[in-house]
Amino acid sequence: MLPIKKILVIRLSSIGDIVLTTPLLRSLQSTWPDARIDFCTKALFVSLLAENPRLSSIYTLEAPPSDDYDLVVDLQNNFRSHAIVRSLRRQHLVHYRKANWKKWLLVQYKINIYGPYRSVVDRYHDALKEFSVSGDSLGCELYPSSSDRAFASTFFDGGKKTLALCFGAKHFTKRYPPSRFTALLTLLLRDAPVQVLLLGGKEDAPQASEIMEALPAAFQPMVLNLAGSCSLMQTAAILERSDAVLCNDTGLMHIASAFGKKLFLLFGSSSASFGFLPYHAPCDLFQVEGLRCRPCSHIGRDRCPKGHFRCMNDHPYSVIASNVRDYLKI
């Protein structure tokens, strides 16, 4: 085996993609247990990795690494990561191959040549085949701090089962409409003594308000709107303690998966073929089959190109509510 002593992993964005690097960090440490492993990401996402015991140092675009490395693993593979790589002296360099042409074929012509499902985590490992770095059957990893966990604990003292609802997403076509979430919650809460926590960033707060305002008054005390009031790792600590998670295809989905949470996942314009399902975490995937316009993007769009938004509007919220109720045994 090659004498690898210093490793740099580069993944600049975004939340879910960075969480999905954590199994590879575990594999690198397993392959070279005495090696130093550093990470470079955007400053916005440092908190996701700050408590990870497998990492020695975390660098950012604003404060990039400058050490010499035996191995650089570029999982971003774009012009920004290439600039970082060029600034370093390194012995070995590997890039994650994104196979964007496969995404293009599936989005533009609905030609799917991905074959059997493979997670992007497995594709990350492919970049290191020549070094005999192999994966395992474990999932992603996150490490909230003790203060994050103390913050989260204040929302779990009622003894009720807790459903975390991650209702947001960066792009419109990945967001289940707030009115549909309200209808789903109304069915669920009508028969179920469950606590619901609305989780998201400040950008998601308007949608949370829509859900709360449309919810019948009798059910509003059972739903706590935390959107925009928690840090990213405080949100992670809340997900860690929740009994189940109902979510869109978003970064919080991957954070929840790192704690092995049962996920009820709503796919809209995207496709599982892209490789971004929860990694080794229990999941019920809901997606509207038979739509010739799906997927219309591999990252999401700001509006439905067809105007009907059937990929989200056609989800049977009564079935989803029933599945959540059955899982929680309430």
N, C-alpha and C positions, 0 to 999 in steps of 0.2 A: 504493500500500500504506500502511496506517495506520502512523504513527510509534510503534511499540511499543518501549520501551526497558527496561521492567521487567516480568517475568512471574513469577507464582506458580502452581505446580502443587500441588494438594492431593490426596493419596491416603494415607489413614491406615493401612490394612491391606489384605490380609495379605501374606505373602511373595510368593506368585505374582502377586497383583494389582499389587504394586509393581514387580516385575520387568517385567511387561507394560506399564508406563508408559514404559519406556526408549526404545522406538521413537518415541513421541510427543515425548520430550525432544529426540531427534535431529531430528525434523521441525520443532520450534519453533526450534531453533538454525539449521537450514537456511533457514527462512523469514525469521528476524530474526537474522542472524549477529552483530550488535553488541549484542543485547539481553542483559540480565542475567536469568538464570533461577534462581529459588529453588524450594525444595520443602518441603512440610510433611507430616510423617508421625508415627507413634508412635515414641517413643524406642527401642522394641524393635527397630525396623527401620532405624534410621539407618545401620547398617553396610553395608546393601545399596547405599547411594548415596554413602557417604563419599568414595570415590575417583573418582566420576563426573566427568570433566572438563567436562561440559556444565553443571554446577551451580555456582553461586556460594556459596549458603548453604543449609543444611538446618535447618529449624525443627521443633519438636515440639509436641504438645498442652500439655506442661508449660512450654515456652518458645516460644510462638507468634510468628508474624511481626507486625510493627507498622508496616512501611514502607508507603508509597503505591505502588500498582501500576497500570500501564497495562492489564494483562490478568491476570485471575485465572481459572484453569482448575480447576474443582471436579470431580474425577473420583470423589470419594467420594459426594457428594450425599446426606448424611444430616444429622441435627440437629447433630452435632459439627462437621462441616465448615461448615454454615450459620452456626454461632456464630462461627467464625473469619472467615468472609467478612463478617459484619455488623460485625466489629471493625475492618475495613480501609476505607481510602479507595481506590477503584479506578475506573478509567475504563470498563473492559469486563469483563463476567463471563459465563462460559459454564459450563454444567453437563453432565456426562455423564448421559444418560438411560438408566436401567437396564432399562427395559421389564419390570419385575417381573411384570406381568400375563401376559406371554408365558410366563415361567417357571411361574407359577401354573397356567395352562391345561395345560402339558405335564406337570407333576407330578400335578395333581389329576385331569385328564380324559384325559391322553395325547393331547391335541390339539396338534400341532406346526405353528405358523404362522411359524416362524423363516425358512423358505425355505432357499435354498442356504447352505452353511456360511459364516459370517463370524466372524472372530476378534474378541474384545473389543477388541483393538488397533485394528482398523478402526472399531469403534464409538466408541472414544475420539476418533479423528480426525474422526468425524462431527460432534462437538461444535464443531469449529473450521472447518466448511465455509465459513462466512461470511467467514473470514479467508484463505481459499485455502491452508490448511495441508493438505498432502497427504503420504501415506506413501510408503514405498519397499519394495523387495523384500528388505531386510535383516532380520535378526532382532533379538532383544533384546540388551542389553548389560550386562555386569557387569565390574567392575574390582577383582579381589583385589589386596591390597597386596603388596609384595615380601616382607614377613614371612609373610603367608599362604601365598604360593607357596613360600617356603623350608620352611615347615612341611610342606606337601603333598609336597614332593620326597622326603622321607624314606621315603615309602611306595612309591616307584617306582624302586627301584634293583636289582630282581631280573631285569629283562629280560622278564618274562612279560606277556602281555596282561592287562589289568585290567578287570573288570566291577564297576561301582559298583551296589550294591543299595540302593535307597531304599525300604524296606519299610514305613515308617510312614505315617500320615496322622492328622489331628486326629480324624476321625470314623470309627467302626467300619466303616460300610458302604462306606468307601473303602479299607479295608485288606484286601489279600489275606492269608488266614490264614497264620500262621507255619508251621504244619504243611505247607501246600502249598508255601511257599517252600522248606522243607527238602527236600521230595520233588523239587522242580525242581532245586535245587542238587545233590542226590545224582546225578541223571541227568547233569547238565552236567559235574560234576567227575569222574565215573567215566571219561570218555574225554578230558577236556580239561585241558591244563596251564595253567590260568588262575588268576589271583589275584582273589579276591572281597573287596570292602571293604563292610562293612555301615555305612551312614550314616544318621544321624538324631539327634534331640535327646535330652535326658535323659528326656523322657516316653516315648520309644520304646525305652529300654534293656530293659525287661522282655520285649518282643517279640524283641529281638535275642538275649537269653539263651535264649528258647524255641527259636529257630532253631539256635543253637550247640549246645545240649544234645541236640537231637534228631538232629543231623547225625552220620553215622557217624564214628567216631574217625579213620579213615584220611583223611578229607577235612577235618577240622577245622584242620590246619595251613595249608590253602589259603585259609581264610577268616579275615579280620581284622575283629574287632568294634570299630568306632570310634564307635558310637552313644553320645552323651552326653559324648564326650571332645574334641570339636572345636567351635570357635566357628562361627557361621553362615558367615563368609567363609573360614575354613579349610576348611570342607566344600565351599564353592564352588570353592576352589583345587584340591581333590582331584577334584571332578567335571571341572574343566577339563582335567586330565591323564589321566582315565580313557579307555579305548577305547570303551566303550559303557555304557549305563545302563539297568537294569531297575527300574521304579518303578511305584508307585501314582499316582493323580491327586493330586498334592501340590505344595507350594511348591518342593521340591527338583527336581521335574520341570522347572519353569520356569527354575530356576537353571541346570540342565544344558543346557537349550535355548539359553541365552544364549551358550554356547560351541560351538553347532552339533553337539552330541554326538548320536550315534545312540541313539534312545530306544525301548525296548520297554515299552509303556505298558499297564497293566491298569486298565480302567474297571470299576467295580462299579455302585453305585446312581446314578451321575451319567450325563449324556448329553453327547455332543460338541456338540449343538445349542446349548448354553449359551454356546459360544464360547471355551472355555478349553483347546483343544488347544495343543501346543507351537507357537510362532510361527516360521514359516520355519525349522524344524529337522526333520531326517529322523526319521520315527517309524513304528513298527509298532504299531497300535492293536489291542488285544485286548478285545473286549466280547462278552458273551453275548447273542446275538440271539434275538428271539422271546419275550422275557419280558414279559408284559402288565403286570407290576408295576414295570417300569423306565421312566423314572427315578422313584424314590420321594421324591427330595429334590434341590434344586439345590445344597445345600452338604454333605449327608451326614447320617446318623443314628447314634445310639448303639447301635442294634440293628436287625436286619432285621424289618420289620413283619409279614412272612409267616412268619418263623421258619426258612425253609429256606436263605436266603442264597445262592441259586443264582447270583445275578449275579457272585459271586466263586468259589463252590465249583465251578461248572461250567467254569471256565477250564481248557483242556487243557494242563497244565503240561509234558507231554512235547513238545507242539508248540512251546511257548514256548522250552523248553530247546534244541530242535533249531534254531530260528530264531536264537537267540543264538550257538550254536555255528557255524552257517553263516556268520553275519556276521563273527565273529572269525576265521574260517578256522582253527579249531583242532580 
